Amino acid sequence: MIRSFTVDEVVQHNTENLIWIIIHNKVYDVTNFLNKHPGGKKVLLKVAGSDATKQFDNFHSLEVLKKYSPQLLIGEIGSAQAESEKEEVAGAESPFGDFVPQVEKEIMPYTFEWDEAKKIPRKLFIKAGKAGILPGICGSPWPSKYAPYPLFGGVKPEEFDYFHVFIILDELARCGSGGILWGLVGSLGISLPPIIKFGSDELKQRVAPECYAGIKNICLAITEPYAGSDVANIRTEAKLTDDGNYYIVNGEKKWITNGVFANYFTTAVRTGGPGMGGISLLLIERSMPGVKSYQMQCSGLWASGTAYIRFEDVKVPKSNLIGKENSGFKCIMNNFNQERLGLIIQANRFARVCYEDAMKYANKRKTFNKKLIEQPVIRSKLAHMAREIEATHAWLETILYQTRFMEEDAMIRLSGPIALLKVQATKTFEFCAREASQIFGGLSYSRGGQGEKIERLSREVRAFIIPGGSEEIMLDLGIRQSLKIAQFAGAKL
């Protein structure tokens, strides 16, 4: 039970040796925080023993309280029971997602810290594994045979579908960091499915459980310095040894998410002649001599471990082949719809994050004696953001519904619409990041603080527009696929 204080009790603690303050009806002992406060101790001394809610809201987001509450919170004003009841009522009336405990408690308070450190603690992967989140990222059906922990939320394995995948990704993306999201689940969601779909039973059993549990990490190594969207022209070479038991791999990969700390690399290699018919998928393990990875210095996604990887005479058992030799291009293409859907889900939620933070800020920031929200030009910006987000979301739900019933046809029939939707979602994200930045002004140009998410997401936009198929290629693919489907169906144009 949280201790209850009166305002008079708080007022008495107003010196440098013992200072309490009130923020949103909670009482904080900030005595030991004086010298750690970013604005200096005098800022806190000015509000010693008083209600500092207004001053706090002017300069900080609520994530700051969530981070420091365990060390500083000592009680609340009035009846603890009465306040608890108020919070329960407020929670029932709050927007969807505001009180989701795992994202709010385990990720949001530390997002800035982890992103700046360019590293996610191992304990978060393990917690996500135990919560049933990691297997749920890898698509439908639920991998009962290899998932070490039960499905989350009481959902039955046979009922698990892409709407559940959508909910997981959408909720996690509320943290407002592509780096955290890609580091925790993004790479897993695109690199393990090819093994589950095309790998041998031995390979699945050896790799999947530990990755699903968050004990080990896996990444997808396709892009090269000389081949990005042009997957058919990769150069990393895998040659069979004379005894036919091993491949010797030589080549480079670039912009590989999770490559810095991954234990496994689902790698596209050339085992045959030129073009798509000579590509295979091979599982390369970090423990194999000749595997070297280097952290890349990118504009965003810092916590995701983006890497340049070099393979030098890496000896890989033939049993690590994923699917059939020279059939890797099909395995890669089979995974692209899922990868792009993941990018779409994240991009649209990040657009919502931009909108949400901009709306909250516009309702508390005053200029020229008016709140920003009272200015028609600001309301116009928010309205355009909202219409783009909702239109994209509606299209996304339509596509997800279709994936439930098309099964194998989905790869052919939906690849075009998904490509176009990726462009729609990333353009929406780009637009909302810009408009939110305009609303936040200078706060969106500095790392940390109230505009933290907007600054970070503005840097990360390009990482959604280019990977998984660049905007130009997606637009062209969308039209080409629609023409193919029309001709296949006998349509006359």
Secondary structure as GFF3:
##gff-version 3
##sequence-region A 1 493
A	DSSP	beta_strand	4	5	.	.	.	ID=ss1
A	DSSP	alpha_helix	7	11	.	.	.	ID=ss2
A	DSSP	beta_strand	14	15	.	.	.	ID=ss3
A	DSSP	beta_strand	18	23	.	.	.	ID=ss4
A	DSSP	beta_strand	26	29	.	.	.	ID=ss5
A	DSSP	three_ten_helix	31	36	.	.	.	ID=ss6
A	DSSP	alpha_helix	41	45	.	.	.	ID=ss7
A	DSSP	alpha_helix	53	59	.	.	.	ID=ss8
A	DSSP	alpha_helix	62	72	.	.	.	ID=ss9
A	DSSP	beta_strand	73	77	.	.	.	ID=ss10
A	DSSP	alpha_helix	80	93	.	.	.	ID=ss11
A	DSSP	alpha_helix	101	106	.	.	.	ID=ss12
A	DSSP	three_ten_helix	108	110	.	.	.	ID=ss13
A	DSSP	alpha_helix	111	117	.	.	.	ID=ss14
A	DSSP	alpha_helix	122	130	.	.	.	ID=ss15
A	DSSP	alpha_helix	133	137	.	.	.	ID=ss16
A	DSSP	three_ten_helix	152	154	.	.	.	ID=ss17
A	DSSP	three_ten_helix	157	159	.	.	.	ID=ss18
A	DSSP	alpha_helix	162	172	.	.	.	ID=ss19
A	DSSP	three_ten_helix	173	175	.	.	.	ID=ss20
A	DSSP	alpha_helix	178	181	.	.	.	ID=ss21
A	DSSP	pi_helix	182	186	.	.	.	ID=ss22
A	DSSP	alpha_helix	187	191	.	.	.	ID=ss23
A	DSSP	alpha_helix	193	198	.	.	.	ID=ss24
A	DSSP	alpha_helix	201	212	.	.	.	ID=ss25
A	DSSP	beta_strand	218	221	.	.	.	ID=ss26
A	DSSP	three_ten_helix	231	233	.	.	.	ID=ss27
A	DSSP	beta_strand	237	240	.	.	.	ID=ss28
A	DSSP	beta_strand	246	256	.	.	.	ID=ss29
A	DSSP	beta_strand	264	270	.	.	.	ID=ss30
A	DSSP	three_ten_helix	276	278	.	.	.	ID=ss31
A	DSSP	beta_strand	279	285	.	.	.	ID=ss32
A	DSSP	beta_strand	291	295	.	.	.	ID=ss33
A	DSSP	three_ten_helix	302	304	.	.	.	ID=ss34
A	DSSP	beta_strand	307	317	.	.	.	ID=ss35
A	DSSP	three_ten_helix	318	320	.	.	.	ID=ss36
A	DSSP	beta_strand	321	322	.	.	.	ID=ss37
A	DSSP	alpha_helix	328	362	.	.	.	ID=ss38
A	DSSP	beta_strand	366	367	.	.	.	ID=ss39
A	DSSP	beta_strand	370	371	.	.	.	ID=ss40
A	DSSP	three_ten_helix	372	374	.	.	.	ID=ss41
A	DSSP	alpha_helix	376	406	.	.	.	ID=ss42
A	DSSP	three_ten_helix	407	409	.	.	.	ID=ss43
A	DSSP	alpha_helix	410	413	.	.	.	ID=ss44
A	DSSP	alpha_helix	415	440	.	.	.	ID=ss45
A	DSSP	three_ten_helix	441	445	.	.	.	ID=ss46
A	DSSP	alpha_helix	452	460	.	.	.	ID=ss47
A	DSSP	alpha_helix	462	465	.	.	.	ID=ss48
A	DSSP	alpha_helix	471	488	.	.	.	ID=ss49
###
